[in-house]
Amino acid sequence: MTSAVTEETWNEFHSVVNMTSRELGDWLRTQAADENTEQPPPHAGHETGRRVLAILAKRPGDLTEADAEVMQEVIDTVRAQRKPELEPEAGDGPWRHALMDIGHDPLKPPSESTT
């Protein structure tokens, strides 16, 4: 680990971000598309989601302080909106979609979480 990201933050981030890079990228592109336009992949979707996607592509030693801040923001957001055990939970569409924008699908079983 780098001094920017502790092992605890790394592990917790990968616990709450339960969508794979591919799933998150596909989701962000889908969310950015509408009937008039589709943004190119580097600009598709929620900004934090794009940053999460970039973090998922990095090795721990390549993470920066900015990455650590995004990781903690995602951890705090998911923990604030979910029960501590992170068991699959249905909710309204906008709530689920907002969590998916940052890499957490509340309906995905914990055993499937891989990045």
Secondary structure, DSSP 8 states (H G I E B T S, - for coil): --SSS-HHHHHHHHHH--S-HHHHHHHHHHHH--SS----GGG-S-HHHHHHHHHHTS-GGG--HHHHHHHHHHHHHHHHHS-TT-------HHHHHHHHTTT--TTS-GGG---
